[in-house]
Amino acid sequence: MLSRLLYYLIIKPISLLPFWVIYRISDLVFVIIYFVVGYRKKVVFGNIQRSFPEKSPKEVKGIMFKFYRHFCDLILESIKGFSISSKEAQKRMGSEHVEIINNFGKQGKDVVLIGGHYGNWELFAIAVGPTINIKPIALFTPLLNKFFDKKVKASRSRFGLNLLPSNEVKVLMNKDNDGNKMVIFGSDQSPRKTQRAYWMTFLNQETGVQFGAEKFAVTHNCAVVYGHIYRLKRGHYKISYQAICDDASMMEYGEITKAHTRLLEAEIIKEPAYWLWSHKRWKHTRPEGEVLHD
């Protein structure tokens, strides 16, 4: 009951507001989260400081301040996503080099699209469907709250995105009559099982990188593409596609994982404020005996 009241009395009405009001609310939320609550400020500061050891505490705080401004925009933009139109979503999430995806589709290839929690990945999920010629599929972990799980899935899938648990995606990939697919992986969060991670240096720290995207791509002979999401200005983004390989099964072990991790790292170094620093990315250490790759 409480979930329904929160959705219908707060979230849904806010989502119907124009963007200029959405951003005034975001400004207020920023003051509360940053100055009053101090949400995960120790985590964020520590993550940035270890990633950029050459920066002074003042510079780290500057990145942190800018991150929280973006983080609050991301929250409100995600709420707006419950009501945004397809036209407005396309306007605010532009596309570049879409022909890379579409050409793989014309060749009859399935695609693994890899990206990070950078920019506005939620808006991309809403906007991607109408822009490509193959079926987009995103893996998801169901929310514990069944009401919000249903609402979030409905919001993200309104314009063509298919949301599936990983075990169902494996079944879908084996259906010959279901057309070509683009399976989307976010591979920059902390792995659940450190022994299955690919360990490498990322942002000056030993990091376990999720290996599932590479394993999936190799198993299904997929082409692999990286998705750069750029923030152009407040409320406006662009997804730019970059091919990593046209057949993952022909790549050396770890080559795909290293490639997409380095591409994300370069994005973060260039514009650090737009990555999800509040995530406890480095909560695991490399198990004894696990190789640290170059």
Sequence and secondary structure as in RCSB ss.txt:
>XXXX:A:sequence
MLSRLLYYLIIKPISLLPFWVIYRISDLVFVIIYFVVGYRKKVVFGNIQRSFPEKSPKEVKGIMFKFYRHFCDLI
LESIKGFSISSKEAQKRMGSEHVEIINNFGKQGKDVVLIGGHYGNWELFAIAVGPTINIKPIALFTPLLNKFFDK
KVKASRSRFGLNLLPSNEVKVLMNKDNDGNKMVIFGSDQSPRKTQRAYWMTFLNQETGVQFGAEKFAVTHNCAVV
YGHIYRLKRGHYKISYQAICDDASMMEYGEITKAHTRLLEAEIIKEPAYWLWSHKRWKHTRPEGEVLHD
>XXXX:A:secstr
 HHHHHIIIIIHHHHTS HHHHHHHHHHHHIIIIIII TTHHHHHHHHHHH TTS HHHHHHHHHHHHHHHHHHH
HHHHHTTT  HHHHHHHEEEE HHHHHHHHHTT  EEEEE SBS HHHHHHHSGGG SSEEEEE    SSHHHHH
HHHHHHTTTS EEE HHHHHHHHT GGG  EEEEEE  S  S GGGSEEEEETTEEEEE  HHHHHHHHTT EEE
EEEEEEEETTEEEEEEEEEES GGGS TTHHHHHHHHHHHHHHHHSGGGB TTS TT S   TT   B 
